[in-house]
Amino acid sequence: MKDIEKQYACVFSSQNGKRVLSHLRSVTIERVFGPNASNEELRWWAAQCSLVHQIERLITKGNNPT
């Protein structure tokens, strides 16, 4: 798994990679729903957030090999 972690860190360390990750965060983790959001919308959003968090964890591990 270490190789893929290093690859994520490499891809997202570029200016373009940082901009893409920032965009992913803005459309997922930082998104705000109103009180009328459906259960389906919230589940879909949670799944998207989970993916972005997974990418961030892989980047962190790739940047901090142990």
Biotite code that builds the C-alpha atoms (Angstrom):
import biotite.structure as struc

atoms = struc.array([
    struc.Atom([0.000, 0.000, 0.000], chain_id="A", res_id=1, res_name="MET", atom_name="CA", element="C"),
    struc.Atom([2.953, 2.344, 0.521], chain_id="A", res_id=2, res_name="LYS", atom_name="CA", element="C"),
    struc.Atom([3.451, 2.842, -3.222], chain_id="A", res_id=3, res_name="ASP", atom_name="CA", element="C"),
    struc.Atom([-0.095, 4.074, -3.814], chain_id="A", res_id=4, res_name="ILE", atom_name="CA", element="C"),
    struc.Atom([0.190, 6.424, -0.841], chain_id="A", res_id=5, res_name="GLU", atom_name="CA", element="C"),
    struc.Atom([3.348, 7.941, -2.326], chain_id="A", res_id=6, res_name="LYS", atom_name="CA", element="C"),
    struc.Atom([1.624, 8.258, -5.699], chain_id="A", res_id=7, res_name="GLN", atom_name="CA", element="C"),
    struc.Atom([-1.342, 10.098, -4.177], chain_id="A", res_id=8, res_name="TYR", atom_name="CA", element="C"),
    struc.Atom([1.061, 12.428, -2.374], chain_id="A", res_id=9, res_name="ALA", atom_name="CA", element="C"),
    struc.Atom([2.953, 13.067, -5.609], chain_id="A", res_id=10, res_name="CYS", atom_name="CA", element="C"),
    struc.Atom([-0.141, 13.716, -7.732], chain_id="A", res_id=11, res_name="VAL", atom_name="CA", element="C"),
    struc.Atom([-1.759, 16.068, -5.239], chain_id="A", res_id=12, res_name="PHE", atom_name="CA", element="C"),
    struc.Atom([1.444, 17.963, -4.378], chain_id="A", res_id=13, res_name="SER", atom_name="CA", element="C"),
    struc.Atom([1.443, 19.845, -7.684], chain_id="A", res_id=14, res_name="SER", atom_name="CA", element="C"),
    struc.Atom([-0.359, 23.171, -8.042], chain_id="A", res_id=15, res_name="GLN", atom_name="CA", element="C"),
    struc.Atom([-2.994, 21.512, -10.214], chain_id="A", res_id=16, res_name="ASN", atom_name="CA", element="C"),
    struc.Atom([-3.407, 18.665, -7.747], chain_id="A", res_id=17, res_name="GLY", atom_name="CA", element="C"),
    struc.Atom([-3.854, 21.107, -4.866], chain_id="A", res_id=18, res_name="LYS", atom_name="CA", element="C"),
    struc.Atom([-6.477, 23.031, -6.845], chain_id="A", res_id=19, res_name="ARG", atom_name="CA", element="C"),
    struc.Atom([-8.349, 19.806, -7.670], chain_id="A", res_id=20, res_name="VAL", atom_name="CA", element="C"),
    struc.Atom([-8.308, 18.714, -4.032], chain_id="A", res_id=21, res_name="LEU", atom_name="CA", element="C"),
    struc.Atom([-9.494, 22.142, -2.946], chain_id="A", res_id=22, res_name="SER", atom_name="CA", element="C"),
    struc.Atom([-12.340, 21.935, -5.448], chain_id="A", res_id=23, res_name="HIS", atom_name="CA", element="C"),
    struc.Atom([-13.291, 18.444, -4.227], chain_id="A", res_id=24, res_name="LEU", atom_name="CA", element="C"),
    struc.Atom([-13.411, 19.752, -0.656], chain_id="A", res_id=25, res_name="ARG", atom_name="CA", element="C"),
    struc.Atom([-15.552, 22.728, -1.653], chain_id="A", res_id=26, res_name="SER", atom_name="CA", element="C"),
    struc.Atom([-18.173, 20.593, -3.411], chain_id="A", res_id=27, res_name="VAL", atom_name="CA", element="C"),
    struc.Atom([-18.252, 17.917, -0.702], chain_id="A", res_id=28, res_name="THR", atom_name="CA", element="C"),
    struc.Atom([-16.958, 18.543, 2.816], chain_id="A", res_id=29, res_name="ILE", atom_name="CA", element="C"),
    struc.Atom([-17.600, 22.293, 2.809], chain_id="A", res_id=30, res_name="GLU", atom_name="CA", element="C"),
    struc.Atom([-21.026, 22.007, 1.172], chain_id="A", res_id=31, res_name="ARG", atom_name="CA", element="C"),
    struc.Atom([-23.979, 23.223, 3.221], chain_id="A", res_id=32, res_name="VAL", atom_name="CA", element="C"),
    struc.Atom([-27.443, 21.716, 2.995], chain_id="A", res_id=33, res_name="PHE", atom_name="CA", element="C"),
    struc.Atom([-30.686, 23.380, 3.930], chain_id="A", res_id=34, res_name="GLY", atom_name="CA", element="C"),
    struc.Atom([-33.254, 21.910, 6.286], chain_id="A", res_id=35, res_name="PRO", atom_name="CA", element="C"),
    struc.Atom([-35.149, 20.334, 3.396], chain_id="A", res_id=36, res_name="ASN", atom_name="CA", element="C"),
    struc.Atom([-32.301, 18.061, 2.299], chain_id="A", res_id=37, res_name="ALA", atom_name="CA", element="C"),
    struc.Atom([-33.534, 14.534, 1.772], chain_id="A", res_id=38, res_name="SER", atom_name="CA", element="C"),
    struc.Atom([-32.092, 11.461, 3.419], chain_id="A", res_id=39, res_name="ASN", atom_name="CA", element="C"),
    struc.Atom([-30.860, 10.306, 0.003], chain_id="A", res_id=40, res_name="GLU", atom_name="CA", element="C"),
    struc.Atom([-29.050, 13.597, -0.614], chain_id="A", res_id=41, res_name="GLU", atom_name="CA", element="C"),
    struc.Atom([-27.353, 13.409, 2.784], chain_id="A", res_id=42, res_name="LEU", atom_name="CA", element="C"),
    struc.Atom([-26.291, 9.799, 2.235], chain_id="A", res_id=43, res_name="ARG", atom_name="CA", element="C"),
    struc.Atom([-24.846, 10.650, -1.190], chain_id="A", res_id=44, res_name="TRP", atom_name="CA", element="C"),
    struc.Atom([-23.024, 13.637, 0.313], chain_id="A", res_id=45, res_name="TRP", atom_name="CA", element="C"),
    struc.Atom([-21.616, 11.501, 3.147], chain_id="A", res_id=46, res_name="ALA", atom_name="CA", element="C"),
    struc.Atom([-20.259, 8.991, 0.634], chain_id="A", res_id=47, res_name="ALA", atom_name="CA", element="C"),
    struc.Atom([-18.597, 11.766, -1.366], chain_id="A", res_id=48, res_name="GLN", atom_name="CA", element="C"),
    struc.Atom([-17.059, 13.225, 1.797], chain_id="A", res_id=49, res_name="CYS", atom_name="CA", element="C"),
    struc.Atom([-15.762, 9.807, 2.743], chain_id="A", res_id=50, res_name="SER", atom_name="CA", element="C"),
    struc.Atom([-13.958, 9.527, -0.584], chain_id="A", res_id=51, res_name="LEU", atom_name="CA", element="C"),
    struc.Atom([-12.334, 12.954, -0.207], chain_id="A", res_id=52, res_name="VAL", atom_name="CA", element="C"),
    struc.Atom([-11.258, 12.067, 3.343], chain_id="A", res_id=53, res_name="HIS", atom_name="CA", element="C"),
    struc.Atom([-9.753, 8.813, 2.037], chain_id="A", res_id=54, res_name="GLN", atom_name="CA", element="C"),
    struc.Atom([-7.762, 10.743, -0.571], chain_id="A", res_id=55, res_name="ILE", atom_name="CA", element="C"),
    struc.Atom([-6.513, 13.134, 2.127], chain_id="A", res_id=56, res_name="GLU", atom_name="CA", element="C"),
    struc.Atom([-5.489, 10.219, 4.384], chain_id="A", res_id=57, res_name="ARG", atom_name="CA", element="C"),
    struc.Atom([-3.530, 8.610, 1.543], chain_id="A", res_id=58, res_name="LEU", atom_name="CA", element="C"),
    struc.Atom([-1.797, 11.926, 0.802], chain_id="A", res_id=59, res_name="ILE", atom_name="CA", element="C"),
    struc.Atom([-0.869, 12.338, 4.478], chain_id="A", res_id=60, res_name="THR", atom_name="CA", element="C"),
    struc.Atom([0.511, 8.794, 4.683], chain_id="A", res_id=61, res_name="LYS", atom_name="CA", element="C"),
    struc.Atom([2.435, 9.288, 1.434], chain_id="A", res_id=62, res_name="GLY", atom_name="CA", element="C"),
    struc.Atom([4.015, 12.470, 2.766], chain_id="A", res_id=63, res_name="ASN", atom_name="CA", element="C"),
    struc.Atom([4.908, 10.903, 6.125], chain_id="A", res_id=64, res_name="ASN", atom_name="CA", element="C"),
    struc.Atom([6.357, 7.458, 5.457], chain_id="A", res_id=65, res_name="PRO", atom_name="CA", element="C"),
    struc.Atom([7.043, 5.452, 8.596], chain_id="A", res_id=66, res_name="THR", atom_name="CA", element="C"),
])
